[in-house]
């Protein structure tokens, strides 16, 4: 009789635990936000980490658009269509690919805000360096760029503000990327790249899943396209799915 009572009590306890878990499970809240795992010490390092996690750059996602086997449209055209689709979405803050006129204007404004000598290398101040740069200035004044150079020459005769642009041009010369009508593409034109910034945090998995559903819907309507994505949001949503699966598995076994 005692053993039956003990068994009944054990079964009742197991049943109560199972019912409690079933009632509590829908109220579980999961987060993959990195700021939730930082020590709440008020230190400058923790504050900087939180700011970086929520910065605009952290919300940028890279979309690699290519042509599926049998597809008719070029990746560049597919990227243009995708950008038009994304710009119409209310959860997208910005979409871009190559440099625009506004980007160039911002670069020029940034360079103009600094003294031209800021960007000059040390060797520019030697006699040979000064003579070489003045010779370059003379050639530029006789070139098709003379109108632009003439405006900056009185303030920057040694060409300091052109130094960063020359470095970028040299780096681009050895790059496997190119630009085709405002779209960044690979040299063989087999891939095009789109940079999209979502309004939601990359760690807001609900919003990021909804954004991803929109990408999947566009991909389903464009059978000749293939799409690959990269960004923090991809890791955040995958981590949340793994965390939920682990908790459900552990809870069920327990």
Phi and psi restraints in degrees (value plus and minus 20) as a CYANA .aco file:
   2 UNK   PHI     -85.8   -45.8
   2 UNK   PSI     -60.3   -20.3
   3 UNK   PHI     -83.8   -43.8
   3 UNK   PSI     -57.8   -17.8
   4 UNK   PHI     -85.7   -45.7
   4 UNK   PSI     -58.1   -18.1
   5 UNK   PHI     -86.3   -46.3
   5 UNK   PSI     -59.2   -19.2
   6 UNK   PHI     -85.1   -45.1
   6 UNK   PSI     -61.9   -21.9
   7 UNK   PHI     -85.0   -45.0
   7 UNK   PSI     -59.9   -19.9
   8 UNK   PHI     -83.6   -43.6
   8 UNK   PSI     -61.5   -21.5
   9 UNK   PHI     -84.2   -44.2
   9 UNK   PSI     -59.7   -19.7
  10 UNK   PHI     -84.4   -44.4
  10 UNK   PSI     -65.4   -25.4
  11 UNK   PHI     -82.8   -42.8
  11 UNK   PSI     -59.6   -19.6
  12 UNK   PHI     -83.6   -43.6
  12 UNK   PSI     -60.2   -20.2
  13 UNK   PHI     -85.2   -45.2
  13 UNK   PSI     -63.5   -23.5
  14 UNK   PHI     -82.9   -42.9
  14 UNK   PSI     -63.1   -23.1
  15 UNK   PHI     -83.8   -43.8
  15 UNK   PSI     -61.3   -21.3
  16 UNK   PHI     -84.6   -44.6
  16 UNK   PSI     -60.2   -20.2
  17 UNK   PHI     -83.7   -43.7
  17 UNK   PSI     -63.1   -23.1
  18 UNK   PHI     -83.9   -43.9
  18 UNK   PSI     -61.5   -21.5
  19 UNK   PHI     -85.2   -45.2
  19 UNK   PSI     -61.8   -21.8
  20 UNK   PHI     -82.3   -42.3
  20 UNK   PSI     -61.0   -21.0
  21 UNK   PHI     -85.9   -45.9
  21 UNK   PSI     -60.8   -20.8
  22 UNK   PHI     -84.0   -44.0
  22 UNK   PSI     -57.0   -17.0
  23 UNK   PHI     -93.1   -53.1
  23 UNK   PSI     -53.6   -13.6
  24 UNK   PHI    -103.0   -63.0
  24 UNK   PSI     -48.2    -8.2
  25 UNK   PHI     -76.3   -36.3
  25 UNK   PSI     -64.3   -24.3
  26 UNK   PHI     -83.7   -43.7
  26 UNK   PSI     -38.0     2.0
  27 UNK   PHI    -115.8   -75.8
  27 UNK   PSI     -18.2    21.8
  28 UNK   PHI     -86.4   -46.4
  28 UNK   PSI     121.8   161.8
  29 UNK   PHI    -143.4  -103.4
  29 UNK   PSI     108.6   148.6
  30 UNK   PHI    -132.6   -92.6
  30 UNK   PSI     125.2   165.2
  31 UNK   PHI    -159.5  -119.5
  31 UNK   PSI     123.0   163.0
  32 UNK   PHI    -136.0   -96.0
  32 UNK   PSI      -7.9    32.1
  33 UNK   PHI     -87.0   -47.0
  33 UNK   PSI     107.4   147.4
  34 UNK   PHI     -84.2   -44.2
  34 UNK   PSI     -47.6    -7.6
  35 UNK   PHI     -87.1   -47.1
  35 UNK   PSI     -42.2    -2.2
  36 UNK   PHI     -93.5   -53.5
  36 UNK   PSI     -37.3     2.7
  37 UNK   PHI    -123.3   -83.3
  37 UNK   PSI     -18.2    21.8
  38 UNK   PHI    -104.7   -64.7
  38 UNK   PSI     128.0   168.0
  39 UNK   PHI     -87.2   -47.2
  39 UNK   PSI     111.6   151.6
  40 UNK   PHI    -106.5   -66.5
  40 UNK   PSI      49.7    89.7
  41 UNK   PHI    -124.8   -84.8
  41 UNK   PSI     -30.1     9.9
  42 UNK   PHI      56.2    96.2
  42 UNK   PSI      -9.6    30.4
  43 UNK   PHI     -91.4   -51.4
  43 UNK   PSI     138.6   178.6
  44 UNK   PHI     -85.4   -45.4
  44 UNK   PSI     -55.4   -15.4
  45 UNK   PHI     -83.1   -43.1
  45 UNK   PSI     -63.0   -23.0
  46 UNK   PHI     -86.0   -46.0
  46 UNK   PSI     -58.2   -18.2
  47 UNK   PHI     -86.3   -46.3
  47 UNK   PSI     -60.9   -20.9
  48 UNK   PHI     -84.9   -44.9
  48 UNK   PSI     -60.7   -20.7
  49 UNK   PHI     -82.8   -42.8
  49 UNK   PSI     -60.7   -20.7
  50 UNK   PHI     -85.4   -45.4
  50 UNK   PSI     -59.4   -19.4
  51 UNK   PHI     -86.0   -46.0
  51 UNK   PSI     -60.1   -20.1
  52 UNK   PHI     -86.1   -46.1
  52 UNK   PSI     -58.1   -18.1
  53 UNK   PHI     -85.5   -45.5
  53 UNK   PSI     -48.0    -8.0
  54 UNK   PHI    -126.1   -86.1
  54 UNK   PSI     -10.1    29.9
  55 UNK   PHI     -92.1   -52.1
  55 UNK   PSI     147.1   187.1
  56 UNK   PHI     -83.4   -43.4
  56 UNK   PSI     -57.8   -17.8
  57 UNK   PHI     -83.2   -43.2
  57 UNK   PSI     -52.5   -12.5
  58 UNK   PHI     -89.1   -49.1
  58 UNK   PSI     -39.0     1.0
  59 UNK   PHI    -110.9   -70.9
  59 UNK   PSI     -22.7    17.3
  60 UNK   PHI     -99.8   -59.8
  60 UNK   PSI     114.5   154.5
  61 UNK   PHI    -140.9  -100.9
  61 UNK   PSI     118.3   158.3
  62 UNK   PHI    -119.3   -79.3
  62 UNK   PSI     106.2   146.2
  63 UNK   PHI    -131.1   -91.1
  63 UNK   PSI     102.4   142.4
  64 UNK   PHI    -121.3   -81.3
  64 UNK   PSI      90.7   130.7
  65 UNK   PHI    -124.0   -84.0
  65 UNK   PSI     107.9   147.9
  66 UNK   PHI    -157.9  -117.9
  66 UNK   PSI     153.6   193.6
  67 UNK   PHI    -115.4   -75.4
  67 UNK   PSI     108.0   148.0
  68 UNK   PHI     -92.4   -52.4
  68 UNK   PSI     137.9   177.9
  69 UNK   PHI     -74.9   -34.9
  69 UNK   PSI     106.2   146.2
  70 UNK   PHI      68.3   108.3
  70 UNK   PSI     -22.4    17.6
  71 UNK   PHI     -91.1   -51.1
  71 UNK   PSI     129.9   169.9
  72 UNK   PHI    -119.8   -79.8
  72 UNK   PSI     -53.5   -13.5
  73 UNK   PHI    -101.1   -61.1
  73 UNK   PSI     125.4   165.4
  74 UNK   PHI     -93.8   -53.8
  74 UNK   PSI     130.2   170.2
  75 UNK   PHI     -75.6   -35.6
  75 UNK   PSI     -54.7   -14.7
  76 UNK   PHI     -82.6   -42.6
  76 UNK   PSI     -63.6   -23.6
  77 UNK   PHI     -88.0   -48.0
  77 UNK   PSI     -57.5   -17.5
  78 UNK   PHI     -83.3   -43.3
  78 UNK   PSI     -60.0   -20.0
  79 UNK   PHI     -84.7   -44.7
  79 UNK   PSI     -59.8   -19.8
  80 UNK   PHI     -81.9   -41.9
  80 UNK   PSI     -63.2   -23.2
  81 UNK   PHI     -85.0   -45.0
  81 UNK   PSI     -59.8   -19.8
  82 UNK   PHI     -86.0   -46.0
  82 UNK   PSI     -60.9   -20.9
  83 UNK   PHI     -82.1   -42.1
  83 UNK   PSI     -59.6   -19.6
  84 UNK   PHI     -83.5   -43.5
  84 UNK   PSI     -58.8   -18.8
  85 UNK   PHI     -84.4   -44.4
  85 UNK   PSI     -63.9   -23.9
  86 UNK   PHI     -90.5   -50.5
  86 UNK   PSI     -56.0   -16.0
  87 UNK   PHI     -85.0   -45.0
  87 UNK   PSI     -41.4    -1.4
  88 UNK   PHI    -106.5   -66.5
  88 UNK   PSI     -25.8    14.2
  89 UNK   PHI    -104.3   -64.3
  89 UNK   PSI     115.8   155.8
  90 UNK   PHI     -93.2   -53.2
  90 UNK   PSI     -35.9     4.1
  91 UNK   PHI    -115.9   -75.9
  91 UNK   PSI      -9.0    31.0
  92 UNK   PHI    -128.7   -88.7
  92 UNK   PSI     109.8   149.8
  93 UNK   PHI    -108.1   -68.1
  93 UNK   PSI     -59.5   -19.5
  94 UNK   PHI    -178.2  -138.2
  94 UNK   PSI     128.9   168.9
  95 UNK   PHI    -156.0  -116.0
  95 UNK   PSI     115.1   155.1
  96 UNK   PHI    -175.6  -135.6
  96 UNK   PSI     149.5   189.5
  97 UNK   PHI    -161.1  -121.1
  97 UNK   PSI    -105.3   -65.3
  98 UNK   PHI    -105.2   -65.2
  98 UNK   PSI    -195.5  -155.5
  99 UNK   PHI     -94.0   -54.0
  99 UNK   PSI     120.3   160.3
 100 UNK   PHI    -129.2   -89.2
 100 UNK   PSI     152.7   192.7
 101 UNK   PHI     -81.3   -41.3
 101 UNK   PSI     -55.3   -15.3
 102 UNK   PHI     -85.5   -45.5
 102 UNK   PSI     -58.2   -18.2
 103 UNK   PHI     -82.8   -42.8
 103 UNK   PSI     -64.7   -24.7
 104 UNK   PHI     -82.7   -42.7
 104 UNK   PSI     -60.8   -20.8
 105 UNK   PHI     -83.5   -43.5
 105 UNK   PSI     -58.1   -18.1
 106 UNK   PHI     -87.7   -47.7
 106 UNK   PSI     -58.1   -18.1
 107 UNK   PHI     -82.9   -42.9
 107 UNK   PSI     -64.6   -24.6
 108 UNK   PHI     -83.5   -43.5
 108 UNK   PSI     -60.1   -20.1
 109 UNK   PHI     -84.2   -44.2
 109 UNK   PSI     -58.7   -18.7
 110 UNK   PHI     -84.2   -44.2
 110 UNK   PSI     -65.2   -25.2
 111 UNK   PHI     -85.6   -45.6
 111 UNK   PSI     -57.5   -17.5
 112 UNK   PHI     -88.2   -48.2
 112 UNK   PSI     -42.2    -2.2
 113 UNK   PHI     -96.7   -56.7
 113 UNK   PSI     -31.5     8.5
 114 UNK   PHI    -129.0   -89.0
 114 UNK   PSI     130.4   170.4
 115 UNK   PHI     -80.7   -40.7
 115 UNK   PSI     119.8   159.8
 116 UNK   PHI     -77.6   -37.6
 116 UNK   PSI     -50.3   -10.3
 117 UNK   PHI     -88.4   -48.4
 117 UNK   PSI     -32.3     7.7
 118 UNK   PHI     -79.6   -39.6
 118 UNK   PSI     -56.4   -16.4
 119 UNK   PHI    -120.8   -80.8
 119 UNK   PSI     -16.2    23.8
 120 UNK   PHI    -101.6   -61.6
 120 UNK   PSI     115.7   155.7
 121 UNK   PHI     -92.3   -52.3
 121 UNK   PSI     145.2   185.2
 122 UNK   PHI     -82.9   -42.9
 122 UNK   PSI     -55.4   -15.4
 123 UNK   PHI     -87.7   -47.7
 123 UNK   PSI     -31.4     8.6
 124 UNK   PHI     -91.5   -51.5
 124 UNK   PSI     -36.4     3.6
 125 UNK   PHI    -114.4   -74.4
 125 UNK   PSI     -18.7    21.3
 126 UNK   PHI     -99.0   -59.0
 126 UNK   PSI     143.1   183.1
 127 UNK   PHI     -79.4   -39.4
 127 UNK   PSI     -63.7   -23.7
 128 UNK   PHI     -85.6   -45.6
 128 UNK   PSI     -60.3   -20.3
 129 UNK   PHI     -84.7   -44.7
 129 UNK   PSI     -61.8   -21.8
 130 UNK   PHI     -84.9   -44.9
 130 UNK   PSI     -65.2   -25.2
 131 UNK   PHI     -82.7   -42.7
 131 UNK   PSI     -60.7   -20.7
 132 UNK   PHI     -83.9   -43.9
 132 UNK   PSI     -60.1   -20.1
 133 UNK   PHI     -92.5   -52.5
 133 UNK   PSI     -53.9   -13.9
 134 UNK   PHI     -88.1   -48.1
 134 UNK   PSI     -55.5   -15.5
 135 UNK   PHI     -83.9   -43.9
 135 UNK   PSI     -61.1   -21.1
 136 UNK   PHI     -82.6   -42.6
 136 UNK   PSI     -61.0   -21.0
 137 UNK   PHI     -82.0   -42.0
 137 UNK   PSI     -60.8   -20.8
 138 UNK   PHI     -82.9   -42.9
 138 UNK   PSI     -61.6   -21.6
 139 UNK   PHI     -86.1   -46.1
 139 UNK   PSI     -58.8   -18.8
 140 UNK   PHI     -86.9   -46.9
 140 UNK   PSI     -54.8   -14.8
 141 UNK   PHI     -87.8   -47.8
 141 UNK   PSI     -41.7    -1.7
 142 UNK   PHI    -117.4   -77.4
 142 UNK   PSI     -17.4    22.6
 143 UNK   PHI    -116.5   -76.5
 143 UNK   PSI     154.1   194.1
 144 UNK   PHI     -81.8   -41.8
 144 UNK   PSI     -36.7     3.3
 145 UNK   PHI    -107.0   -67.0
 145 UNK   PSI      -9.6    30.4
 146 UNK   PHI     -78.2   -38.2
 146 UNK   PSI     -55.9   -15.9
 147 UNK   PHI     -83.5   -43.5
 147 UNK   PSI     -59.1   -19.1
 148 UNK   PHI     -94.3   -54.3
 148 UNK   PSI     -62.4   -22.4
 149 UNK   PHI     -87.8   -47.8
 149 UNK   PSI     -57.9   -17.9
 150 UNK   PHI     -81.7   -41.7
 150 UNK   PSI     -53.1   -13.1
 151 UNK   PHI     -91.8   -51.8
 151 UNK   PSI     -50.3   -10.3
 152 UNK   PHI    -119.9   -79.9
 152 UNK   PSI     -34.4     5.6
 153 UNK   PHI     -80.9   -40.9
 153 UNK   PSI     -62.2   -22.2
 154 UNK   PHI     -80.5   -40.5
 154 UNK   PSI     -55.3   -15.3
 155 UNK   PHI    -105.9   -65.9
 155 UNK   PSI     -47.9    -7.9
 156 UNK   PHI    -158.0  -118.0
 156 UNK   PSI      48.6    88.6
 157 UNK   PHI     -87.8   -47.8
 157 UNK   PSI     -44.6    -4.6
 158 UNK   PHI    -109.9   -69.9
 158 UNK   PSI     -20.0    20.0
 159 UNK   PHI      54.2    94.2
 159 UNK   PSI      14.3    54.3
 160 UNK   PHI     -83.4   -43.4
 160 UNK   PSI     -58.2   -18.2
 161 UNK   PHI     -92.2   -52.2
 161 UNK   PSI     -37.3     2.7
 162 UNK   PHI    -104.5   -64.5
 162 UNK   PSI     -32.5     7.5
 163 UNK   PHI     -80.5   -40.5
 163 UNK   PSI     -69.8   -29.8
 164 UNK   PHI     -81.3   -41.3
 164 UNK   PSI     -55.2   -15.2
 165 UNK   PHI     -88.4   -48.4
 165 UNK   PSI     -57.2   -17.2
 166 UNK   PHI     -85.4   -45.4
 166 UNK   PSI     -58.2   -18.2
 167 UNK   PHI     -84.3   -44.3
 167 UNK   PSI     -63.4   -23.4
 168 UNK   PHI     -85.6   -45.6
 168 UNK   PSI     -58.7   -18.7
 169 UNK   PHI     -86.1   -46.1
 169 UNK   PSI     -60.0   -20.0
 170 UNK   PHI     -86.8   -46.8
 170 UNK   PSI     -59.0   -19.0
 171 UNK   PHI     -87.2   -47.2
 171 UNK   PSI     -55.4   -15.4
 172 UNK   PHI     -90.4   -50.4
 172 UNK   PSI     -47.5    -7.5
 173 UNK   PHI     -81.8   -41.8
 173 UNK   PSI     -51.2   -11.2
 174 UNK   PHI    -119.6   -79.6
 174 UNK   PSI      -6.1    33.9
 175 UNK   PHI    -108.5   -68.5
 175 UNK   PSI     133.7   173.7
 176 UNK   PHI    -108.2   -68.2
 176 UNK   PSI     -16.0    24.0
 177 UNK   PHI    -125.5   -85.5
 177 UNK   PSI     134.8   174.8
 178 UNK   PHI    -162.2  -122.2
 178 UNK   PSI     158.0   198.0
 179 UNK   PHI    -147.7  -107.7
 179 UNK   PSI     111.6   151.6
 180 UNK   PHI    -148.7  -108.7
 180 UNK   PSI      79.1   119.1
 181 UNK   PHI      40.5    80.5
 181 UNK   PSI      22.4    62.4
 182 UNK   PHI      62.8   102.8
 182 UNK   PSI      -9.5    30.5
 183 UNK   PHI    -143.0  -103.0
 183 UNK   PSI     109.7   149.7
 184 UNK   PHI     -96.0   -56.0
 184 UNK   PSI     105.9   145.9
 185 UNK   PHI    -154.3  -114.3
 185 UNK   PSI     142.4   182.4
 186 UNK   PHI     -95.0   -55.0
 186 UNK   PSI     143.1   183.1
 187 UNK   PHI     -79.8   -39.8
 187 UNK   PSI     -52.2   -12.2
 188 UNK   PHI    -110.4   -70.4
 188 UNK   PSI     -15.0    25.0
 189 UNK   PHI      43.5    83.5
 189 UNK   PSI       0.5    40.5
 190 UNK   PHI    -108.4   -68.4
 190 UNK   PSI     -33.9     6.1
 191 UNK   PHI    -157.9  -117.9
 191 UNK   PSI     124.4   164.4
 192 UNK   PHI    -146.9  -106.9
 192 UNK   PSI     129.5   169.5
 193 UNK   PHI    -143.7  -103.7
 193 UNK   PSI     116.4   156.4
 194 UNK   PHI    -144.4  -104.4
 194 UNK   PSI     116.7   156.7
 195 UNK   PHI    -132.6   -92.6
 195 UNK   PSI      97.6   137.6
 196 UNK   PHI    -141.5  -101.5
 196 UNK   PSI     115.8   155.8
 197 UNK   PHI    -131.1   -91.1
 197 UNK   PSI      99.6   139.6
 198 UNK   PHI    -104.2   -64.2
 198 UNK   PSI     133.4   173.4
 199 UNK   PHI     -92.8   -52.8
 199 UNK   PSI     -50.6   -10.6
 200 UNK   PHI    -102.8   -62.8
 200 UNK   PSI     136.8   176.8
 201 UNK   PHI     -84.1   -44.1
 201 UNK   PSI     128.0   168.0
 202 UNK   PHI     -84.6   -44.6
 202 UNK   PSI     -37.5     2.5
 203 UNK   PHI    -113.8   -73.8
 203 UNK   PSI     -19.1    20.9
 204 UNK   PHI    -104.8   -64.8
 204 UNK   PSI      69.1   109.1
 205 UNK   PHI     -84.1   -44.1
 205 UNK   PSI     -54.0   -14.0
 206 UNK   PHI     -82.5   -42.5
 206 UNK   PSI     -68.0   -28.0
 207 UNK   PHI     -86.7   -46.7
 207 UNK   PSI     -58.2   -18.2
 208 UNK   PHI     -90.2   -50.2
 208 UNK   PSI     -54.1   -14.1
 209 UNK   PHI     -86.8   -46.8
 209 UNK   PSI     -57.9   -17.9
 210 UNK   PHI     -85.4   -45.4
 210 UNK   PSI     -59.2   -19.2
 211 UNK   PHI     -84.9   -44.9
 211 UNK   PSI     -61.2   -21.2
 212 UNK   PHI     -84.7   -44.7
 212 UNK   PSI     -56.7   -16.7
 213 UNK   PHI     -80.6   -40.6
 213 UNK   PSI     -57.1   -17.1
 214 UNK   PHI     -85.0   -45.0
 214 UNK   PSI     -59.8   -19.8
 215 UNK   PHI     -83.8   -43.8
 215 UNK   PSI     -62.1   -22.1
 216 UNK   PHI     -84.2   -44.2
 216 UNK   PSI     -56.6   -16.6
 217 UNK   PHI     -86.0   -46.0
 217 UNK   PSI     -61.6   -21.6
 218 UNK   PHI     -84.0   -44.0
 218 UNK   PSI     -60.0   -20.0
 219 UNK   PHI     -85.1   -45.1
 219 UNK   PSI     -57.1   -17.1
 220 UNK   PHI     -87.9   -47.9
 220 UNK   PSI     -51.4   -11.4
 221 UNK   PHI    -102.4   -62.4
 221 UNK   PSI     -28.3    11.7
 222 UNK   PHI    -144.4  -104.4
 222 UNK   PSI      60.3   100.3
 223 UNK   PHI     -83.8   -43.8
 223 UNK   PSI     -40.8    -0.8
 224 UNK   PHI    -107.2   -67.2
 224 UNK   PSI     -12.6    27.4
 225 UNK   PHI    -130.8   -90.8
 225 UNK   PSI     132.5   172.5
 226 UNK   PHI    -150.9  -110.9
 226 UNK   PSI     118.9   158.9
 227 UNK   PHI    -153.9  -113.9
 227 UNK   PSI     111.6   151.6
 228 UNK   PHI    -145.8  -105.8
 228 UNK   PSI     125.0   165.0
 229 UNK   PHI    -145.8  -105.8
 229 UNK   PSI     132.9   172.9
 230 UNK   PHI    -165.6  -125.6
 230 UNK   PSI     123.4   163.4
 231 UNK   PHI     136.7   176.7
 231 UNK   PSI     149.5   189.5
 232 UNK   PHI     -83.5   -43.5
 232 UNK   PSI     -53.5   -13.5
 233 UNK   PHI     -81.2   -41.2
 233 UNK   PSI     -53.6   -13.6
 234 UNK   PHI     -83.0   -43.0
 234 UNK   PSI     -63.3   -23.3
 235 UNK   PHI     -90.8   -50.8
 235 UNK   PSI     -55.4   -15.4
 236 UNK   PHI     -85.5   -45.5
 236 UNK   PSI     -66.9   -26.9
 237 UNK   PHI     -87.9   -47.9
 237 UNK   PSI     -57.8   -17.8
 238 UNK   PHI     -86.2   -46.2
 238 UNK   PSI     -58.8   -18.8
 239 UNK   PHI     -85.2   -45.2
 239 UNK   PSI     -61.7   -21.7
 240 UNK   PHI     -83.0   -43.0
 240 UNK   PSI     -62.3   -22.3
 241 UNK   PHI     -82.4   -42.4
 241 UNK   PSI     -59.9   -19.9
 242 UNK   PHI     -88.3   -48.3
 242 UNK   PSI     -60.2   -20.2
 243 UNK   PHI     -82.1   -42.1
 243 UNK   PSI     -65.6   -25.6
 244 UNK   PHI     -82.8   -42.8
 244 UNK   PSI     -62.9   -22.9
 245 UNK   PHI     -83.4   -43.4
 245 UNK   PSI     -60.6   -20.6
 246 UNK   PHI     -84.7   -44.7
 246 UNK   PSI     -63.5   -23.5
 247 UNK   PHI     -85.9   -45.9
 247 UNK   PSI     -62.9   -22.9
 248 UNK   PHI     -83.0   -43.0
 248 UNK   PSI     -61.1   -21.1
 249 UNK   PHI     -86.2   -46.2
 249 UNK   PSI     -65.5   -25.5
 250 UNK   PHI     -85.0   -45.0
 250 UNK   PSI     -60.8   -20.8
 251 UNK   PHI     -84.0   -44.0
 251 UNK   PSI     -61.6   -21.6
 252 UNK   PHI     -86.4   -46.4
 252 UNK   PSI     -62.8   -22.8
 253 UNK   PHI     -86.2   -46.2
 253 UNK   PSI     -59.3   -19.3
